[in-house]
Structures are given as structure tokens and as C-alpha cells.
Amino acid sequence: MAKRAREMARQQKREDKQERQESKVDASPKLSDQEETALLEEFARLNADYAAERVSESHFAEEKQRILVALGIEKEDES
């Protein structure tokens, strides 16, 4: 009996995890190909500017976070 209960708990945990993962995917913003391309190009320019020391580290971090959130890669910081 205990073995069956453990297996049922594992199955429920797997189902819960899958539901959480699916809800994350559903919550991501839907961007057009053009919007996504524009954000990726902006990110590439930001990286180049940072590498060339044309922008500060704090500006780079803020803009990087904004772009990644817009792309749906990261969630907004709740500070």
C-alpha cells in the first residue's frame, strides 16, 4: 500500500510540474517575427556598445533585462 501511495504522489508531482511549465509558455508574450528580429538586433547593438565601453554596466543591465523580458526569456524583476 505504501508503495502505491508513493507512486501516486510522484505521478501527481509530475502532473503539477507539467501544468506549471505549460502555464509559463502560455504567459509568454506573442511577438511578430519583425518585433522579435528588432529586439534581437537591439540586443546585439547593446552588447557591441557594452563591449566597446560606450555604455555603463548599469545601463547595459537595465536594457538587457528590458529586452529579455520583452522577448519572454526572463520575467520582470519584482523589486
LUMGU-448849 format. One record per atom (N, C-alpha, C, O): residue number from 1; residue in one letter; atom name; x, z, y. Coordinates in pm, whole numbers. Layout:
BEGIN
{NUM "a" "CA" {X Z Y}},
...
END
This chain:
BEGIN
{1 "m" "N" {81 0 -120}},
{1 "m" "CA" {0 0 0}},
{1 "m" "C" {85 0 127}},
{1 "m" "O" {55 -72 222}},
{2 "a" "N" {190 79 129}},
{2 "a" "CA" {275 86 249}},
{2 "a" "C" {343 -48 274}},
{2 "a" "O" {359 -90 389}},
{3 "k" "N" {382 -115 169}},
{3 "k" "CA" {447 -245 183}},
{3 "k" "C" {351 -345 245}},
{3 "k" "O" {390 -424 332}},
{4 "r" "N" {228 -344 203}},
{4 "r" "CA" {126 -434 259}},
{4 "r" "C" {102 -404 407}},
{4 "r" "O" {87 -496 487}},
{5 "a" "N" {99 -277 443}},
{5 "a" "CA" {78 -238 583}},
{5 "a" "C" {195 -285 669}},
{5 "a" "O" {175 -332 781}},
{6 "r" "N" {318 -272 618}},
{6 "r" "CA" {435 -319 692}},
{6 "r" "C" {430 -469 714}},
{6 "r" "O" {459 -519 822}},
{7 "e" "N" {392 -541 609}},
{7 "e" "CA" {383 -687 620}},
{7 "e" "C" {276 -728 721}},
{7 "e" "O" {296 -823 798}},
{8 "m" "N" {164 -660 722}},
{8 "m" "CA" {59 -690 819}},
{8 "m" "C" {107 -661 962}},
{8 "m" "O" {75 -736 1054}},
{9 "a" "N" {182 -554 979}},
{9 "a" "CA" {236 -519 1111}},
{9 "a" "C" {335 -625 1157}},
{9 "a" "O" {335 -664 1274}},
{10 "r" "N" {420 -673 1067}},
{10 "r" "CA" {514 -780 1101}},
{10 "r" "C" {441 -907 1141}},
{10 "r" "O" {479 -972 1239}},
{11 "q" "N" {337 -942 1066}},
{11 "q" "CA" {261 -1062 1097}},
{11 "q" "C" {196 -1050 1235}},
{11 "q" "O" {197 -1145 1313}},
{12 "q" "N" {140 -934 1265}},
{12 "q" "CA" {77 -912 1395}},
{12 "q" "C" {180 -922 1507}},
{12 "q" "O" {152 -978 1613}},
{13 "k" "N" {298 -868 1484}},
{13 "k" "CA" {405 -874 1583}},
{13 "k" "C" {445 -1019 1609}},
{13 "k" "O" {465 -1057 1724}},
{14 "r" "N" {456 -1100 1504}},
{14 "r" "CA" {488 -1242 1520}},
{14 "r" "C" {381 -1315 1600}},
{14 "r" "O" {412 -1395 1688}},
{15 "e" "N" {255 -1286 1570}},
{15 "e" "CA" {145 -1349 1643}},
{15 "e" "C" {146 -1311 1790}},
{15 "e" "O" {124 -1395 1877}},
{16 "d" "N" {170 -1184 1818}},
{16 "d" "CA" {177 -1137 1957}},
{16 "d" "C" {290 -1206 2032}},
{16 "d" "O" {274 -1246 2147}},
{17 "k" "N" {404 -1218 1967}},
{17 "k" "CA" {520 -1283 2029}},
{17 "k" "C" {490 -1429 2060}},
{17 "k" "O" {523 -1479 2168}},
{18 "q" "N" {426 -1497 1966}},
{18 "q" "CA" {393 -1638 1987}},
{18 "q" "C" {293 -1652 2103}},
{18 "q" "O" {307 -1744 2184}},
{19 "e" "N" {196 -1564 2113}},
{19 "e" "CA" {100 -1569 2224}},
{19 "e" "C" {170 -1548 2358}},
{19 "e" "O" {138 -1616 2455}},
{20 "r" "N" {266 -1455 2363}},
{20 "r" "CA" {340 -1431 2487}},
{20 "r" "C" {419 -1555 2527}},
{20 "r" "O" {422 -1593 2644}},
{21 "q" "N" {484 -1619 2429}},
{21 "q" "CA" {563 -1739 2457}},
{21 "q" "C" {473 -1853 2506}},
{21 "q" "O" {510 -1925 2598}},
{22 "e" "N" {358 -1868 2445}},
{22 "e" "CA" {265 -1973 2487}},
{22 "e" "C" {212 -1947 2627}},
{22 "e" "O" {193 -2041 2704}},
{23 "s" "N" {189 -1822 2662}},
{23 "s" "CA" {138 -1791 2795}},
{23 "s" "C" {246 -1816 2900}},
{23 "s" "O" {213 -1853 3013}},
{24 "k" "N" {372 -1798 2866}},
{24 "k" "CA" {480 -1828 2959}},
{24 "k" "C" {484 -1977 2988}},
{24 "k" "O" {501 -2018 3103}},
{25 "v" "N" {467 -2058 2885}},
{25 "v" "CA" {468 -2203 2902}},
{25 "v" "C" {351 -2246 2989}},
{25 "v" "O" {367 -2331 3077}},
{26 "d" "N" {234 -2190 2967}},
{26 "d" "CA" {115 -2225 3044}},
{26 "d" "C" {128 -2185 3189}},
{26 "d" "O" {70 -2249 3276}},
{27 "a" "N" {204 -2079 3217}},
{27 "a" "CA" {217 -2029 3354}},
{27 "a" "C" {317 -2109 3437}},
{27 "a" "O" {322 -2094 3559}},
{28 "s" "N" {397 -2193 3373}},
{28 "s" "CA" {497 -2267 3447}},
{28 "s" "C" {431 -2374 3533}},
{28 "s" "O" {332 -2434 3491}},
{29 "p" "N" {485 -2398 3651}},
{29 "p" "CA" {424 -2497 3741}},
{29 "p" "C" {439 -2638 3686}},
{29 "p" "O" {537 -2670 3618}},
{30 "k" "N" {341 -2721 3716}},
{30 "k" "CA" {345 -2860 3671}},
{30 "k" "C" {393 -2945 3788}},
{30 "k" "O" {324 -2959 3889}},
{31 "l" "N" {512 -3000 3774}},
{31 "l" "CA" {571 -3082 3879}},
{31 "l" "C" {567 -3228 3837}},
{31 "l" "O" {575 -3262 3719}},
{32 "s" "N" {555 -3314 3937}},
{32 "s" "CA" {566 -3457 3907}},
{32 "s" "C" {713 -3487 3881}},
{32 "s" "O" {801 -3407 3913}},
{33 "d" "N" {738 -3602 3822}},
{33 "d" "CA" {876 -3642 3796}},
{33 "d" "C" {955 -3651 3927}},
{33 "d" "O" {1073 -3615 3931}},
{34 "q" "N" {891 -3700 4031}},
{34 "q" "CA" {959 -3713 4160}},
{34 "q" "C" {993 -3576 4218}},
{34 "q" "O" {1103 -3557 4271}},
{35 "e" "N" {901 -3481 4209}},
{35 "e" "CA" {927 -3346 4261}},
{35 "e" "C" {1041 -3280 4183}},
{35 "e" "O" {1129 -3218 4242}},
{36 "e" "N" {1038 -3295 4052}},
{36 "e" "CA" {1143 -3236 3969}},
{36 "e" "C" {1278 -3299 4001}},
{36 "e" "O" {1379 -3229 4012}},
{37 "t" "N" {1281 -3430 4015}},
{37 "t" "CA" {1405 -3501 4048}},
{37 "t" "C" {1458 -3455 4184}},
{37 "t" "O" {1578 -3433 4199}},
{38 "a" "N" {1369 -3441 4281}},
{38 "a" "CA" {1410 -3397 4415}},
{38 "a" "C" {1470 -3257 4410}},
{38 "a" "O" {1572 -3230 4474}},
{39 "l" "N" {1408 -3167 4334}},
{39 "l" "CA" {1461 -3031 4322}},
{39 "l" "C" {1597 -3031 4251}},
{39 "l" "O" {1687 -2956 4290}},
{40 "l" "N" {1612 -3111 4148}},
{40 "l" "CA" {1739 -3118 4078}},
{40 "l" "C" {1849 -3175 4167}},
{40 "l" "O" {1964 -3130 4162}},
{41 "e" "N" {1814 -3275 4248}},
{41 "e" "CA" {1912 -3330 4342}},
{41 "e" "C" {1950 -3227 4448}},
{41 "e" "O" {2066 -3215 4486}},
{42 "e" "N" {1850 -3152 4494}},
{42 "e" "CA" {1877 -3046 4592}},
{42 "e" "C" {1969 -2941 4532}},
{42 "e" "O" {2059 -2890 4599}},
{43 "f" "N" {1946 -2908 4406}},
{43 "f" "CA" {2031 -2810 4338}},
{43 "f" "C" {2174 -2862 4323}},
{43 "f" "O" {2270 -2787 4340}},
{44 "a" "N" {2187 -2989 4293}},
{44 "a" "CA" {2321 -3049 4281}},
{44 "a" "C" {2394 -3044 4415}},
{44 "a" "O" {2513 -3012 4420}},
{45 "r" "N" {2323 -3075 4525}},
{45 "r" "CA" {2385 -3068 4659}},
{45 "r" "C" {2424 -2924 4693}},
{45 "r" "O" {2531 -2899 4748}},
{46 "l" "N" {2336 -2830 4659}},
{46 "l" "CA" {2364 -2689 4685}},
{46 "l" "C" {2490 -2645 4611}},
{46 "l" "O" {2576 -2577 4667}},
{47 "n" "N" {2501 -2684 4484}},
{47 "n" "CA" {2621 -2649 4406}},
{47 "n" "C" {2746 -2710 4466}},
{47 "n" "O" {2850 -2645 4473}},
{48 "a" "N" {2737 -2835 4510}},
{48 "a" "CA" {2852 -2902 4570}},
{48 "a" "C" {2892 -2832 4700}},
{48 "a" "O" {3010 -2811 4725}},
{49 "d" "N" {2793 -2796 4782}},
{49 "d" "CA" {2822 -2725 4907}},
{49 "d" "C" {2885 -2589 4880}},
{49 "d" "O" {2977 -2548 4951}},
{50 "y" "N" {2837 -2521 4778}},
{50 "y" "CA" {2894 -2390 4745}},
{50 "y" "C" {3037 -2405 4693}},
{50 "y" "O" {3125 -2328 4730}},
{51 "a" "N" {3059 -2503 4609}},
{51 "a" "CA" {3193 -2526 4556}},
{51 "a" "C" {3291 -2562 4667}},
{51 "a" "O" {3409 -2527 4661}},
{52 "a" "N" {3242 -2632 4770}},
{52 "a" "CA" {3327 -2672 4882}},
{52 "a" "C" {3330 -2563 4990}},
{52 "a" "O" {3387 -2583 5098}},
{53 "e" "N" {3268 -2449 4961}},
{53 "e" "CA" {3264 -2334 5051}},
{53 "e" "C" {3198 -2366 5185}},
{53 "e" "O" {3239 -2315 5289}},
{54 "r" "N" {3095 -2454 5181}},
{54 "r" "CA" {3019 -2485 5302}},
{54 "r" "C" {2899 -2393 5319}},
{54 "r" "O" {2839 -2390 5427}},
{55 "v" "N" {2862 -2318 5214}},
{55 "v" "CA" {2752 -2221 5223}},
{55 "v" "C" {2801 -2087 5169}},
{55 "v" "O" {2889 -2080 5083}},
{56 "s" "N" {2741 -1981 5220}},
{56 "s" "CA" {2780 -1847 5176}},
{56 "s" "C" {2722 -1818 5037}},
{56 "s" "O" {2631 -1887 4990}},
{57 "e" "N" {2777 -1718 4975}},
{57 "e" "CA" {2731 -1680 4842}},
{57 "e" "C" {2586 -1631 4847}},
{57 "e" "O" {2508 -1661 4756}},
{58 "s" "N" {2551 -1556 4951}},
{58 "s" "CA" {2413 -1507 4960}},
{58 "s" "C" {2314 -1621 4980}},
{58 "s" "O" {2206 -1621 4920}},
{59 "h" "N" {2350 -1719 5064}},
{59 "h" "CA" {2262 -1835 5084}},
{59 "h" "C" {2249 -1913 4954}},
{59 "h" "O" {2139 -1955 4917}},
{60 "f" "N" {2359 -1932 4886}},
{60 "f" "CA" {2358 -2003 4758}},
{60 "f" "C" {2265 -1933 4659}},
{60 "f" "O" {2184 -1998 4594}},
{61 "a" "N" {2277 -1800 4649}},
{61 "a" "CA" {2195 -1724 4554}},
{61 "a" "C" {2047 -1735 4588}},
{61 "a" "O" {1964 -1752 4498}},
{62 "e" "N" {2013 -1726 4717}},
{62 "e" "CA" {1873 -1736 4758}},
{62 "e" "C" {1815 -1873 4728}},
{62 "e" "O" {1705 -1884 4673}},
{63 "e" "N" {1888 -1977 4764}},
{63 "e" "CA" {1840 -2113 4743}},
{63 "e" "C" {1834 -2147 4594}},
{63 "e" "O" {1741 -2214 4549}},
{64 "k" "N" {1931 -2102 4520}},
{64 "k" "CA" {1932 -2126 4376}},
{64 "k" "C" {1809 -2062 4312}},
{64 "k" "O" {1743 -2124 4229}},
{65 "q" "N" {1779 -1939 4351}},
{65 "q" "CA" {1662 -1869 4298}},
{65 "q" "C" {1534 -1944 4333}},
{65 "q" "O" {1446 -1961 4249}},
{66 "r" "N" {1523 -1989 4457}},
{66 "r" "CA" {1404 -2062 4503}},
{66 "r" "C" {1384 -2190 4421}},
{66 "r" "O" {1273 -2220 4377}},
{67 "i" "N" {1492 -2264 4400}},
{67 "i" "CA" {1483 -2390 4326}},
{67 "i" "C" {1448 -2364 4180}},
{67 "i" "O" {1362 -2433 4124}},
{68 "l" "N" {1512 -2266 4117}},
{68 "l" "CA" {1485 -2237 3977}},
{68 "l" "C" {1342 -2188 3956}},
{68 "l" "O" {1281 -2219 3854}},
{69 "v" "N" {1290 -2113 4051}},
{69 "v" "CA" {1150 -2070 4043}},
{69 "v" "C" {1059 -2190 4057}},
{69 "v" "O" {962 -2203 3982}},
{70 "a" "N" {1088 -2278 4151}},
{70 "a" "CA" {1006 -2398 4171}},
{70 "a" "C" {1007 -2486 4046}},
{70 "a" "O" {907 -2551 4015}},
{71 "l" "N" {1119 -2490 3976}},
{71 "l" "CA" {1128 -2569 3853}},
{71 "l" "C" {1062 -2500 3734}},
{71 "l" "O" {1040 -2562 3631}},
{72 "g" "N" {1032 -2372 3749}},
{72 "g" "CA" {971 -2297 3639}},
{72 "g" "C" {1072 -2243 3541}},
{72 "g" "O" {1035 -2202 3431}},
{73 "i" "N" {1198 -2242 3578}},
{73 "i" "CA" {1303 -2194 3489}},
{73 "i" "C" {1315 -2042 3496}},
{73 "i" "O" {1340 -1976 3396}},
{74 "e" "N" {1296 -1989 3616}},
{74 "e" "CA" {1301 -1843 3634}},
{74 "e" "C" {1174 -1797 3702}},
{74 "e" "O" {1100 -1877 3760}},
{75 "k" "N" {1149 -1668 3695}},
{75 "k" "CA" {1035 -1609 3764}},
{75 "k" "C" {1084 -1550 3895}},
{75 "k" "O" {1201 -1517 3911}},
{76 "e" "N" {990 -1536 3990}},
{76 "e" "CA" {1026 -1477 4118}},
{76 "e" "C" {1066 -1332 4100}},
{76 "e" "O" {1007 -1260 4019}},
{77 "d" "N" {1168 -1290 4176}},
{77 "d" "CA" {1207 -1150 4175}},
{77 "d" "C" {1100 -1070 4245}},
{77 "d" "O" {1051 -1108 4351}},
{78 "e" "N" {1064 -959 4185}},
{78 "e" "CA" {965 -873 4248}},
{78 "e" "C" {1037 -754 4308}},
{78 "e" "O" {1038 -645 4251}},
{79 "s" "N" {1096 -776 4424}},
{79 "s" "CA" {1175 -671 4489}},
{79 "s" "C" {1088 -589 4580}},
{79 "s" "O" {1136 -496 4644}},
END
